[in-house]
């Protein structure tokens, strides 16, 4: 059975709550191998104060082996601090692999031109325009909580559950019915058999 290699980028101040629904389900599945990474392989502190040691550094990643790259939000994107992932992101995109970005990470994607020709979302269209001056994709902006188009998943920062659902669909983590059942449980507190 093929397992997707999903790499989650971590950095000081990343919004840990935005991937809090995503990573546990992926981690416990035999359909996904989850790897966290930082630019230098050193421990970081999340926006929620969690000290986390990554699995690998960016130099240890073979882009050919990446199925999906997950970019959580955080102020680093809006402040345009160097992230050190430009080259890896471009390789993954060129290889047709999935990139999943939520909240502030969508501004990075927009600034780099990845959202210009696909349907996408973010925290709001004015937000994207403010933090990504080179952005040219406003005609493709969709006011939804999460959007998947081709191999790019984008989500509003208030939509970690919708973000997770889109990732689960992309990797076929479980059946469509199972994903919807999971979604209803965590979004609405409703469990159905």
C-alpha positions in Angstrom: 0.0 0.0 0.0 1.3 3.4 -0.9 1.7 5.9 1.9 1.8 9.6 1.2 4.8 11.4 2.5 3.5 14.6 4.1 5.9 17.2 5.2 4.8 19.9 7.6 6.9 23.1 7.8 7.5 24.4 11.3 9.0 27.7 12.4 9.1 29.9 15.4 5.6 31.3 16.1 3.7 29.0 13.6 0.0 28.8 14.3 -0.1 25.3 15.9 -3.9 25.4 16.2 -4.3 25.6 12.4 -2.9 22.1 12.0 -4.2 20.6 15.2 -7.0 18.7 13.5 -4.9 17.7 10.6 -1.8 16.1 12.0 -3.3 13.6 14.5 -5.5 12.0 11.9 -2.6 11.8 9.4 -0.2 10.5 12.0 -2.4 7.6 13.0 -3.2 6.5 9.4 -1.3 3.9 7.5 -1.9 6.0 4.4 0.4 8.8 5.5 3.9 9.3 6.8 4.1 12.6 8.6 7.4 14.5 8.8 7.9 17.8 10.5 10.8 20.0 9.4 12.4 23.3 10.1 14.9 25.2 7.9 17.9 24.2 10.1 16.5 21.1 11.8 16.6 22.8 15.2 13.7 23.0 17.7 11.2 25.8 17.5 8.5 27.3 19.7 5.0 27.4 18.3 2.6 30.3 18.6 0.9 28.3 21.3 4.1 28.0 23.3 4.9 24.4 22.4 8.6 23.5 22.1 8.9 21.1 19.1 11.8 19.2 17.7 11.3 18.5 14.0 12.0 15.2 12.3 14.4 16.7 9.7 15.9 19.9 8.4 15.0 21.2 4.9 18.4 20.0 3.5 17.4 16.4 4.4 14.3 16.5 2.3 14.3 14.9 -1.2 11.6 16.8 -3.0 11.0 13.7 -5.2 9.7 11.8 -2.2 7.3 14.6 -1.0 3.6 13.9 -1.6 2.4 17.0 0.1 3.8 20.1 1.7 1.8 21.7 4.5 2.3 25.4 5.4 0.7 26.6 8.6 0.1 30.2 9.2 2.0 32.5 11.4 3.2 36.1 11.4 6.5 35.2 9.7 4.6 35.2 6.4 3.0 38.6 6.9 6.3 40.1 8.1 8.0 38.7 5.0 10.8 37.2 7.1 12.9 34.8 5.1 11.5 31.4 5.4 14.2 29.4 3.4 11.6 27.2 1.7 11.4 28.9 -1.7 13.5 26.3 -3.6 11.7 23.3 -2.0 8.3 24.9 -2.7 9.2 25.5 -6.3 10.5 21.9 -6.8 7.3 20.4 -5.2 5.1 22.6 -7.4 7.0 21.8 -10.6 6.7 18.1 -9.7 2.9 18.4 -9.4 2.8 17.5 -5.7 0.2 19.1 -3.4 0.9 22.3 -1.4 -1.6 23.0 1.4 -1.5 26.6 2.9 -3.6 28.1 5.6 -4.0 31.7 6.9 -0.8 33.7 6.6 0.9 31.1 4.4 -1.6 31.9 1.7 0.0 35.4 1.4 3.4 33.7 0.7 1.8 31.6 -2.0 0.0 34.7 -3.5 3.2 36.8 -3.5 5.1 34.0 -5.3 2.4 33.8 -8.0 1.1 30.3 -7.1 -2.5 31.5 -6.7 -2.7 33.7 -9.8 -4.4 31.1 -12.1 -6.3 28.8 -9.7 -9.3 29.1 -7.5 -8.2 29.8 -3.9 -9.1 31.4 -0.7 -7.5 33.1 2.3 -8.5 35.2 5.3 -10.1 37.8 2.9 -9.3 39.3 -0.5 -8.2 42.6 1.0 -5.9 40.7 3.3 -4.2 39.0 0.4 -3.8 42.2 -1.5 -2.3 43.9 1.5 0.3 41.3 2.4 1.1 40.1 -1.2 1.5 43.2 -3.4 2.6 41.1 -6.4 -0.6 39.0 -6.2 -2.5 38.9 -9.5 -5.2 36.3 -8.8 -8.1 38.3 -7.4 -10.4 37.1 -10.2 -9.9 33.6 -8.9 -10.5 34.4 -5.3 -13.4 32.4 -3.6 -14.9 33.4 -0.3 -15.0 29.9 1.1 -13.3 28.5 4.2 -11.2 26.1 2.2 -10.6 25.6 -1.5 -8.8 22.9 -3.5 -7.9 23.5 -7.1 -5.5 21.2 -8.9 -2.7 20.6 -6.4 -3.1 23.6 -4.2 -5.2 23.7 -1.1 -5.8 27.1 0.6 -7.8 27.9 3.7 -8.9 30.8 5.9 -7.2 30.9 9.3 -10.5 30.3 11.1 -11.0 27.0 9.2 -8.6 24.4 10.5 -11.3 21.7 10.3 -12.2 22.6 6.7 -8.4 22.7 5.9 -8.0 19.2 7.4 -11.0 17.9 5.5 -9.5 19.1 2.1 -6.2 17.4 2.9 -7.9 14.2 3.9 -9.8 14.2 0.6 -6.7 14.9 -1.4 -4.9 11.9 0.0 -8.0 9.7 0.2 -7.3 9.2 3.9 -10.6 7.4 4.4 -13.8 7.1 2.4 -15.7 10.3 1.4 -18.4 9.2 3.8 -15.9 8.7 6.6 -14.4 12.2 6.0 -17.8 13.8 6.1 -18.6 11.9 9.3 -15.3 13.1 10.8 -16.1 16.6 9.7 -19.6 16.6 11.2 -18.2 15.4 14.5 -15.5 18.0 14.9 -17.4 20.9 13.3 -20.9 20.3 14.7 -20.5 17.8 17.5 -22.7 15.3 15.5 -21.8 11.6 15.2 -23.7 9.4 12.9 -23.3 5.7 12.1 
